[in-house]
Amino acid sequence: MWQWALVPLAYLMGSVSSAVVVCRAMGLPDPRAEGSKNPGATNVLRIGGKKAAAITLFGDVLKGVLPVVLGKALGVEPMLLAMIGLAAFLGHLFPVFFGFQGGKGVATAVGVLAAFSWQVGLALLGTWLAMAAISRISSLSALTASVLAPFYVWWLSGDMAMTATAGLLSVLLVWRHKGNIQRILSGTESRIGQKKKAA
């Protein structure tokens, strides 16, 4: 039964907002109050540059990877492992340490799924890169990978518990990107490498 303690632990790990921590450490504005007001790597790139964004991205992926790797190392059953991954993801979306104002969750979701199966991680990365090359829209690339995630998990692992979790992650990721979806449909979503016009 002690293994169930990994679920709240995973949530607490996910609740550490990499964007906020990095911005505070580097003397940058609070990402929840600047730019898109989203505490994620993309917004940190906008307000703080490539180095800050890279550290944020690494942190967001890592907090999805570590709880799942720990669960696998301790030999937890698949259903509990899936719950651990989901808890880490929910921690990122609704961080208890930062007023429940979290990011959109793409990097942490990738971390969770890649830690469960490196093949799934590669499939998600390949999908993002392919869509980014075609569309030049980061959010569309992330949404495409998110929607395909449960199919990749089912195809490459056959684990139904993690497939269901990937499906839930996919739904939540689409919901968190609803603003991006509206801009994509209206043709106003920013493209990779595109500089914002001065007001």
C-alpha positions in Angstrom: 0.0 0.0 0.0 2.9 2.4 0.6 3.4 2.5 -3.2 0.2 4.6 -3.4 2.2 7.4 -1.7 3.9 7.8 -5.1 0.7 9.4 -6.5 0.6 12.5 -4.3 4.4 12.6 -4.5 4.1 12.8 -8.3 1.6 15.5 -8.0 3.9 17.6 -5.8 6.8 17.0 -8.2 4.6 18.2 -11.1 3.5 21.2 -9.1 7.0 22.7 -9.2 6.6 25.3 -12.0 9.8 25.2 -13.9 8.9 28.5 -15.7 8.3 30.4 -12.5 11.4 29.0 -10.8 13.7 29.7 -13.8 12.4 33.2 -14.2 12.8 34.0 -10.6 16.3 32.6 -10.5 17.3 34.5 -13.7 15.7 37.8 -12.7 13.1 37.7 -15.4 9.4 38.8 -15.2 6.8 36.3 -13.8 5.7 34.3 -16.9 2.2 34.3 -15.4 2.0 38.1 -15.8 4.0 38.7 -19.0 3.7 37.7 -22.6 1.0 35.1 -23.1 0.8 34.7 -19.3 1.3 31.0 -19.6 4.0 29.5 -17.4 5.6 27.3 -20.1 8.8 27.2 -22.1 7.3 29.0 -25.1 6.4 32.0 -23.1 9.7 32.0 -21.3 11.4 32.0 -24.7 9.4 35.1 -25.5 10.3 37.0 -22.3 13.6 35.5 -21.4 15.4 34.0 -24.4 16.6 30.6 -25.5 18.7 29.7 -22.5 15.8 30.3 -20.0 13.4 28.5 -22.3 15.7 25.5 -22.7 16.1 25.1 -18.9 12.3 25.5 -18.5 11.6 22.8 -21.1 14.1 20.4 -19.5 12.5 20.9 -16.1 9.0 20.4 -17.4 10.0 17.2 -19.2 12.0 16.0 -16.2 9.1 16.3 -13.7 7.1 14.0 -16.0 9.9 11.5 -16.4 11.1 11.2 -12.8 7.9 10.0 -11.1 7.2 7.3 -13.8 10.8 6.1 -13.7 10.7 5.9 -9.9 7.4 3.9 -10.1 8.9 1.5 -12.7 12.1 1.1 -10.6 9.9 0.1 -7.6 7.9 -2.3 -9.7 4.4 -0.8 -9.3 1.6 -2.3 -11.3 0.6 -0.7 -14.6 -2.6 0.9 -13.3 -0.8 2.6 -10.5 2.0 3.6 -12.9 -0.6 5.3 -15.1 -2.0 7.1 -12.1 1.4 8.3 -11.1 2.0 9.8 -14.6 -1.4 11.4 -14.6 -0.8 12.9 -11.1 2.5 14.5 -12.3 0.7 16.0 -15.3 -2.1 17.4 -13.2 0.5 18.9 -10.9 1.9 20.8 -13.8 -1.6 22.0 -14.9 -2.8 22.9 -11.4 0.4 23.4 -9.2 -0.4 23.7 -5.5 2.7 25.7 -5.0 1.8 28.4 -7.5 -1.9 29.2 -6.9 -3.0 26.3 -9.3 -1.9 28.5 -12.3 0.0 26.0 -14.4 1.1 25.6 -18.0 -0.5 23.8 -20.9 1.3 20.5 -20.1 2.8 19.4 -23.4 6.4 18.9 -22.2 5.3 17.2 -19.0 3.0 14.9 -20.9 5.8 13.9 -23.3 8.0 13.2 -20.3 5.4 11.0 -18.7 4.8 9.0 -21.9 8.4 8.8 -22.9 9.3 7.5 -19.5 6.7 4.8 -19.9 7.9 3.9 -23.4 10.8 5.5 -25.2 9.3 4.3 -28.5 6.2 6.4 -27.7 8.5 9.4 -26.9 10.2 9.1 -30.2 6.9 8.8 -32.1 5.6 12.0 -30.4 8.9 13.8 -31.1 8.8 12.7 -34.7 5.2 13.8 -35.1 5.9 17.3 -33.6 8.9 17.8 -35.8 7.0 16.7 -39.0 4.1 19.0 -38.3 6.4 21.8 -37.3 8.2 21.5 -40.6 4.9 21.4 -42.5 2.9 24.1 -40.7 5.5 26.2 -38.9 3.0 26.4 -36.0 4.2 25.0 -32.7 0.8 24.7 -31.1 -0.6 22.8 -34.1 2.3 20.4 -33.9 1.8 19.9 -30.2 -2.0 19.3 -30.7 -1.3 16.8 -33.5 1.1 14.8 -31.3 -1.3 15.0 -28.4 -4.3 13.6 -30.3 -2.1 10.8 -31.7 -0.6 10.0 -28.3 -3.2 7.4 -27.1 -2.9 5.6 -30.5 0.9 5.4 -30.2 0.7 4.1 -26.7 -1.8 1.4 -27.7 0.1 0.5 -30.8 3.6 0.4 -29.3 2.9 -1.0 -25.9 -0.6 -2.5 -25.8 -1.0 -1.3 -22.2 -4.6 -0.3 -21.7 -4.1 1.6 -18.4 -1.5 3.9 -20.0 -3.5 4.1 -23.2 -6.5 5.4 -21.2 -4.2 7.8 -19.4 -2.8 9.0 -22.7 -6.3 9.6 -23.9 -7.1 11.7 -20.8 -3.9 13.6 -21.3 -4.9 14.2 -24.9 -8.3 15.6 -23.9 -6.8 17.9 -21.3 -4.1 19.1 -23.7 -6.7 20.0 -26.3 -8.7 21.8 -23.7 -5.7 23.8 -22.5 -5.0 24.8 -26.1 -8.5 26.1 -26.9 -7.3 29.6 -27.4 -4.6 28.4 -29.8 -7.2 26.4 -31.7 -9.3 29.5 -32.2 -6.3 31.4 -33.5 -5.3 28.5 -35.8 -8.8 28.5 -37.3 -8.8 32.2 -37.7 -5.3 32.2 -39.2 -3.9 34.4 -36.6 -1.7 31.9 -34.6 1.9 32.9 -34.6 4.4 30.7 -36.6 7.8 29.4 -35.6 10.4 32.1 -36.1 7.9 34.8 -36.7 8.5 38.0 -34.8 5.6 39.9 -33.4 4.8 43.2 -35.0 5.4 46.2 -32.9 2.3 47.8 -31.5 
